[in-house]
Amino acid sequence: MKHIARKRFGQHFLTDGGIIDAIVRAVAPLPGEPMVEIGPGLAALTQPLVERLGHLHVIELDRDLAVRLRQHPQLQVIESDVLKVDFSALAQTLNVPKLRVVGNLPYNISSPILFHLIQHVDAIADQHFMLQKEVIDRMVAEPSTSDYGRLSVVLQWRYAMENVLFVPPESFDPPPRVDSAVVRMVPRQGVDALDLPMFENLVQVAFSQRRKLLRHTLGKWLEEKKFSGQFDVQRRAEEVPVSEYVALMQALTRT
């Protein structure tokens, strides 16, 4: 029986064979690698991945799809909201140092998923995600551009990222109303640990009124934190590179 895409799960099923092949080439799965797929849906990407891997863990919230997926002997199905999955614990359970993570993420909750995964970045080797192209543009944006913002700063602190593939709406059933793309995210090595919730808060405050100078937003926030160090607040948030936000956060935690 044909599965009807459910709006509440943000379901758009990938159907373009050429795009599927291109994603698999970008991921380059090797036999035996520990991989987790988020939102396998109708298994369009799942099938070619598991053929190369031999075994694959999949996270699926839709109960009907989870039942279908369990019929595949090489799949281990985790029926759950991905935001509740502890990827660090999963790596420990599988007795592997790092997981590879892939997926066609639900566009309506893509940012929360990315921020959830950053909490488990030490247990992840790399990530390949299909996302709304507009979101990926923000993820990889350079300072002093209109796309540069909270997502850019927090994710670029922890990952090296690149847009690897453009995916048009007609590659899906039903077609989304936006262009899509695939991003590769590789955790940076040797990155100093930060208080992640506080760092996210700092960046969120900075970009809360992006047209105003930082003295109106982050400057006041720093005063409340009794920050006595040096930081130029006579700039807009988008003019500050990632490295300066990280250095400010490190200075804050030392005071």
Backbone hydrogen bonds in HBPLUS format (Angstrom, degrees):
<---DONOR---> <-ACCEPTOR-->    atom                        ^
c    i                          cat <-CA-CA->   ^        H-A-AA   ^      H-
h    n   atom  resd res      DA  || num        DHA   H-A  angle D-A-AA Bond
n    s   type  num  typ     dist DA aas  dist angle  dist       angle   num
A0009-PHE N   A0006-ARG O   3.13 MM   3  5.59 146.8  2.24 108.9 118.0     1
A0011-GLN N   A0006-ARG O   3.27 MM   5  5.61 176.2  2.27 143.9 144.4     2
A0010-GLY N   A0007-LYS O   2.84 MM   3  4.84 156.2  1.90 105.7 113.6     3
A0013-PHE N   A0173-ASP O   2.99 MM 160  5.13 153.8  2.06 126.7 125.1     4
A0173-ASP N   A0013-PHE O   2.77 MM 160  5.13 145.3  1.89 138.6 150.1     5
A0015-THR N   A0171-SER O   2.81 MM 156  5.73 178.0  1.81 160.1 160.1     6
A0020-ILE N   A0016-ASP O   2.97 MM   4  6.25 160.3  2.00 154.9 161.1     7
A0021-ASP N   A0017-GLY O   2.98 MM   4  6.18 161.5  2.01 147.8 152.1     8
A0022-ALA N   A0018-GLY O   3.05 MM   4  6.27 153.4  2.13 140.4 147.8     9
A0023-ILE N   A0019-ILE O   2.91 MM   4  6.20 152.8  1.98 151.7 158.8    10
A0024-VAL N   A0020-ILE O   3.00 MM   4  6.28 164.1  2.03 153.3 157.3    11
A0025-ARG N   A0021-ASP O   2.96 MM   4  6.21 153.8  2.02 147.1 154.3    12
A0026-ALA N   A0022-ALA O   2.99 MM   4  6.22 149.7  2.08 140.5 148.8    13
A0027-VAL N   A0023-ILE O   2.88 MM   4  6.17 154.3  1.94 153.7 160.8    14
A0028-ALA N   A0024-VAL O   2.80 MM   4  5.87 155.0  1.87 146.6 154.2    15
A0033-GLU N   A0030-LEU O   3.14 MM   3  5.81 166.2  2.16 143.7 144.5    16
A0032-GLY N   A0053-LEU O   2.86 MM  21  5.27 173.5  1.87 135.5 137.3    17
A0100-ARG N   A0034-PRO O   2.93 MM  66  6.26 159.8  1.97 153.4 160.0    18
A0057-HIS N   A0035-MET O   3.21 MM  22  6.33 169.7  2.22 163.7 161.5    19
A0036-VAL N   A0100-ARG O   2.78 MM  64  6.23 152.5  1.86 158.7 168.0    20
A0102-VAL N   A0036-VAL O   2.90 MM  66  6.31 159.9  1.94 159.2 163.9    21
A0037-GLU N   A0057-HIS O   2.80 MM  20  6.31 158.6  1.85 154.2 160.2    22
A0059-ILE N   A0037-GLU O   2.82 MM  22  6.23 157.1  1.88 166.1 169.8    23
A0038-ILE N   A0102-VAL O   2.81 MM  64  6.26 159.8  1.85 151.0 155.5    24
A0039-GLY N   A0059-ILE O   2.86 MM  20  5.83 158.0  1.91 163.4 165.3    25
A0043-ALA N   A0040-PRO O   2.92 MM   3  5.23 155.9  1.97 130.7 137.9    26
A0047-GLN N   A0043-ALA O   3.05 MM   4  5.68 170.1  2.06 138.3 138.4    27
A0049-LEU N   A0045-LEU O   3.19 MM   4  6.30 152.6  2.27 148.7 157.0    28
A0050-VAL N   A0046-THR O   2.86 MM   4  6.05 171.8  1.86 163.3 164.5    29
A0051-GLU N   A0047-GLN O   3.07 MM   4  6.18 148.5  2.17 148.3 157.1    30
A0052-ARG N   A0049-LEU O   3.06 MM   3  5.41 131.2  2.31 103.5 115.7    31
A0053-LEU N   A0049-LEU O   2.88 MM   4  6.11 151.6  1.96 150.3 159.8    32
A0054-GLY N   A0050-VAL O   2.79 MM   4  5.24 159.2  1.83 134.4 141.3    33
A0056-LEU N   A0074-GLN O   3.10 MM  18  6.52 153.9  2.17 163.3 167.4    34
A0076-GLN N   A0056-LEU O   2.95 MM  20  6.28 160.2  1.99 149.5 154.1    35
A0058-VAL N   A0076-GLN O   2.95 MM  18  6.22 162.0  1.98 152.1 154.9    36
A0078-ILE N   A0058-VAL O   2.73 MM  20  5.96 166.8  1.74 171.4 174.5    37
A0060-GLU N   A0078-ILE O   3.03 MM  18  6.32 150.4  2.12 141.9 150.9    38
A0066-ALA N   A0062-ASP O   2.92 MM   4  6.17 154.9  1.98 154.2 162.4    39
A0067-VAL N   A0063-ARG O   3.05 MM   4  6.32 151.4  2.13 148.0 154.3    40
A0068-ARG N   A0064-ASP O   3.28 MM   4  6.61 157.6  2.34 142.8 147.9    41
A0069-LEU N   A0065-LEU O   2.91 MM   4  6.17 162.2  1.94 154.3 159.3    42
A0070-ARG N   A0066-ALA O   3.00 MM   4  6.18 146.0  2.12 145.7 153.8    43
A0071-GLN N   A0068-ARG O   3.12 MM   3  5.62 156.5  2.18 110.7 117.9    44
A0072-HIS N   A0069-LEU O   3.03 MM   3  5.68 165.2  2.05 118.5 123.3    45
A0075-LEU N   A0072-HIS O   3.15 MM   3  5.65 167.6  2.17 121.3 123.8    46
A0084-LYS N   A0081-ASP O   2.90 MM   3  5.57 163.7  1.92 122.0 127.5    47
A0085-VAL N   A0082-VAL O   3.12 MM   3  5.17 165.0  2.14 107.2 111.8    48
A0090-LEU N   A0086-ASP O   3.00 MM   4  6.29 151.0  2.09 146.1 155.1    49
A0091-ALA N   A0087-PHE O   3.02 MM   4  6.23 156.5  2.08 144.1 148.9    50
A0092-GLN N   A0088-SER O   3.15 MM   4  6.47 153.9  2.22 143.5 150.5    51
A0093-THR N   A0089-ALA O   2.85 MM   4  6.11 157.6  1.90 150.8 157.1    52
A0094-LEU N   A0090-LEU O   2.96 MM   4  6.19 153.7  2.03 149.6 156.1    53
A0096-VAL N   A0091-ALA O   3.01 MM   5  5.40 172.8  2.01 154.9 157.0    54
A0095-ASN N   A0092-GLN O   2.96 MM   3  4.78 145.3  2.08  95.6 106.6    55
A0099-LEU N   A0123-ALA O   2.80 MM  24  6.16 147.9  1.90 135.3 142.6    56
A0125-ALA N   A0099-LEU O   2.69 MM  26  5.59 165.1  1.71 144.9 150.1    57
A0101-VAL N   A0126-ASP O   3.01 MM  25  6.33 166.9  2.02 154.4 158.7    58
A0128-HIS N   A0101-VAL O   2.93 MM  27  6.48 149.5  2.02 149.5 159.5    59
A0103-GLY N   A0128-HIS O   3.08 MM  25  6.67 127.7  2.37 157.7 162.9    60
A0130-MET N   A0103-GLY O   2.83 MM  27  6.26 160.3  1.87 151.4 157.5    61
A0105-LEU N   A0130-MET O   3.19 MM  25  6.08 137.8  2.38 149.1 153.3    62
A0109-ILE N   A0106-PRO O   3.14 MM   3  5.82 157.1  2.19 117.6 123.8    63
A0113-ILE N   A0109-ILE O   3.17 MM   4  6.38 154.8  2.24 149.1 156.3    64
A0114-LEU N   A0110-SER O   3.01 MM   4  6.30 158.6  2.05 152.5 158.1    65
A0115-PHE N   A0111-SER O   2.96 MM   4  6.24 160.3  2.00 158.4 163.6    66
A0116-HIS N   A0112-PRO O   2.88 MM   4  6.02 141.0  2.04 139.6 150.6    67
A0117-LEU N   A0113-ILE O   2.94 MM   4  6.17 159.8  1.98 153.2 157.6    68
A0118-ILE N   A0114-LEU O   3.18 MM   4  6.39 143.5  2.32 140.6 149.3    69
A0119-GLN N   A0116-HIS O   3.18 MM   3  5.67 148.0  2.29 108.5 117.2    70
A0120-HIS N   A0117-LEU O   2.82 MM   3  5.27 154.0  1.89 112.9 121.6    71
A0121-VAL N   A0118-ILE O   3.44 MM   3  4.90 164.3  2.46 101.4  99.9    72
A0123-ALA N   A0120-HIS O   2.94 MM   3  5.67 159.6  1.98 122.7 129.2    73
A0124-ILE N   A0121-VAL O   3.16 MM   3  5.15 163.8  2.18 111.4 111.9    74
A0127-GLN N   A0185-MET O   2.87 MM  58  4.98 143.8  2.00 142.4 152.4    75
A0185-MET N   A0127-GLN O   2.77 MM  58  4.98 159.2  1.81 155.1 158.2    76
A0129-PHE N   A0183-VAL O   3.07 MM  54  5.45 153.8  2.14 147.7 154.3    77
A0183-VAL N   A0129-PHE O   2.90 MM  54  5.45 156.9  1.96 150.8 155.2    78
A0131-LEU N   A0181-ALA O   2.90 MM  50  5.66 162.6  1.93 163.9 169.8    79
A0181-ALA N   A0131-LEU O   2.91 MM  50  5.66 148.9  2.01 161.1 168.5    80
A0135-VAL N   A0132-GLN O   2.89 MM   3  5.37 130.2  2.14 112.0 124.7    81
A0136-ILE N   A0132-GLN O   3.23 MM   4  6.68 157.1  2.29 152.8 159.2    82
A0133-LYS N   A0179-ASP O   2.92 MM  46  5.55 168.9  1.93 125.9 129.0    83
A0137-ASP N   A0133-LYS O   2.84 MM   4  6.12 155.1  1.91 154.3 161.8    84
A0138-ARG N   A0134-GLU O   3.23 MM   4  6.48 144.4  2.36 134.7 142.9    85
A0138-ARG N   A0135-VAL O   3.06 MM   3  5.14 121.2  2.42  95.3 109.9    86
A0139-MET N   A0135-VAL O   2.93 MM   4  6.27 148.9  2.03 145.9 155.6    87
A0140-VAL N   A0136-ILE O   3.07 MM   4  6.28 156.9  2.12 156.2 158.8    88
A0141-ALA N   A0138-ARG O   3.46 MM   3  5.11 160.2  2.50  96.2 101.8    89
A0144-SER N   A0238-GLU O   2.65 MM  94  5.11 156.7  1.70 145.0 147.0    90
A0148-TYR N   A0145-THR O   3.24 MM   3  5.48 147.3  2.35 105.0 114.0    91
A0153-VAL N   A0149-GLY O   3.04 MM   4  6.34 166.3  2.06 163.1 165.6    92
A0154-VAL N   A0150-ARG O   3.07 MM   4  6.20 172.6  2.08 160.7 160.7    93
A0155-LEU N   A0151-LEU O   3.12 MM   4  5.94 161.1  2.16 144.3 150.2    94
A0156-GLN N   A0152-SER O   2.89 MM   4  5.74 155.7  1.95 144.3 152.2    95
A0157-TRP N   A0153-VAL O   3.11 MM   4  6.14 141.2  2.27 142.8 151.3    96
A0158-ARG N   A0155-LEU O   3.06 MM   3  5.43 132.0  2.30 103.2 115.1    97
A0159-TYR N   A0155-LEU O   2.77 MM   4  5.82 144.8  1.89 156.1 167.9    98
A0188-ARG N   A0158-ARG O   2.81 MM  30  5.58 168.2  1.83 139.5 141.6    99
A0160-ALA N   A0186-VAL O   2.85 MM  26  5.21 166.4  1.86 148.8 150.3   100
A0186-VAL N   A0160-ALA O   2.90 MM  26  5.21 171.8  1.91 154.9 157.3   101
A0162-GLU N   A0184-ARG O   3.04 MM  22  5.39 146.8  2.16 143.8 152.5   102
A0184-ARG N   A0162-GLU O   2.87 MM  22  5.39 165.1  1.89 158.2 162.5   103
A0164-VAL N   A0182-VAL O   2.80 MM  18  5.64 152.5  1.87 156.7 165.6   104
A0182-VAL N   A0165-LEU O   2.83 MM  17  5.06 145.5  1.95 143.0 150.6   105
A0167-VAL N   A0180-SER O   2.85 MM  13  4.85 166.4  1.86 132.3 127.6   106
A0180-SER N   A0167-VAL O   2.88 MM  13  4.85 157.1  1.93 163.7 163.2   107
A0171-SER N   A0168-PRO O   3.08 MM   3  5.82 163.5  2.11 124.4 127.8   108
A0172-PHE N   A0169-PRO O   3.10 MM   3  5.97 162.0  2.14 129.2 130.7   109
A0199-PHE N   A0195-ASP O   2.85 MM   4  6.03 155.8  1.91 158.0 166.3   110
A0200-GLU N   A0196-LEU O   2.86 MM   4  6.05 165.5  1.89 160.4 163.4   111
A0201-ASN N   A0197-PRO O   2.99 MM   4  6.15 151.9  2.07 139.9 148.0   112
A0202-LEU N   A0198-MET O   2.84 MM   4  6.09 158.5  1.88 148.8 154.4   113
A0203-VAL N   A0199-PHE O   2.99 MM   4  6.24 167.2  2.01 154.9 157.1   114
A0204-GLN N   A0200-GLU O   2.89 MM   4  6.00 155.0  1.95 145.0 152.9   115
A0205-VAL N   A0201-ASN O   2.92 MM   4  6.12 160.9  1.95 153.3 157.6   116
A0206-ALA N   A0202-LEU O   3.02 MM   4  6.27 158.5  2.07 146.2 152.4   117
A0207-PHE N   A0203-VAL O   3.07 MM   4  6.32 154.5  2.14 149.8 154.8   118
A0208-SER N   A0205-VAL O   3.20 MM   3  5.06 161.6  2.24 102.2 107.6   119
A0212-LYS N   A0209-GLN O   2.93 MM   3  5.71 157.5  1.98 126.4 133.1   120
A0216-HIS N   A0213-LEU O   3.10 MM   3  6.00 162.2  2.14 125.3 129.3   121
A0214-LEU N   A0235-ARG O   2.68 MM  21  5.78 158.4  1.73 163.7 164.1   122
A0217-THR N   A0214-LEU O   3.00 MM   3  5.24 142.7  2.14 106.2 116.9   123
A0219-GLY N   A0214-LEU O   2.78 MM   5  5.84 168.7  1.79 147.7 145.1   124
A0215-ARG N   A0233-VAL O   2.97 MM  18  4.85 122.6  2.31 153.3 137.9   125
A0221-TRP N   A0217-THR O   3.13 MM   4  6.42 156.9  2.18 147.6 154.7   126
A0222-LEU N   A0218-LEU O   2.82 MM   4  6.02 156.1  1.88 153.4 159.0   127
A0223-GLU N   A0219-GLY O   3.05 MM   4  6.32 147.8  2.16 141.3 150.1   128
A0224-GLU N   A0220-LYS O   3.03 MM   4  6.35 153.9  2.10 146.6 152.9   129
A0225-LYS N   A0221-TRP O   3.10 MM   4  6.41 139.1  2.27 138.5 149.7   130
A0227-PHE N   A0222-LEU O   2.98 MM   5  5.36 175.6  1.98 154.3 154.7   131
A0226-LYS N   A0223-GLU O   2.91 MM   3  4.85 154.4  1.97 102.4 109.9   132
A0239-GLU N   A0236-ARG O   2.99 MM   3  5.54 158.8  2.04 117.2 124.1   133
A0240-VAL N   A0237-ALA O   3.26 MM   3  5.75 166.5  2.28 115.0 119.1   134
A0244-GLU N   A0241-PRO O   3.08 MM   3  5.57 132.8  2.31 109.6 120.9   135
A0245-TYR N   A0241-PRO O   3.35 MM   4  6.79 154.7  2.42 151.1 158.1   136
A0246-VAL N   A0242-VAL O   2.98 MM   4  6.28 160.1  2.02 158.3 164.3   137
A0247-ALA N   A0243-SER O   2.94 MM   4  6.10 157.0  1.99 140.4 147.0   138
A0248-LEU N   A0244-GLU O   2.91 MM   4  6.04 154.5  1.98 143.9 150.6   139
A0249-MET N   A0245-TYR O   3.00 MM   4  6.23 157.4  2.06 144.4 150.4   140
A0250-GLN N   A0246-VAL O   2.94 MM   4  6.24 156.9  2.00 150.6 157.1   141
A0251-ALA N   A0247-ALA O   2.92 MM   4  6.14 153.9  1.99 145.6 152.7   142
A0252-LEU N   A0248-LEU O   2.89 MM   4  6.12 151.8  1.97 148.8 156.7   143
A0253-THR N   A0249-MET O   3.12 MM   4  6.40 154.0  2.19 147.9 153.4   144
A0254-ARG N   A0251-ALA O   3.21 MM   3  5.19 140.2  2.38  94.5 105.9   145
A0255-THR N   A0252-LEU O   3.27 MM   3  5.42 143.7  2.41  98.6 108.4   146
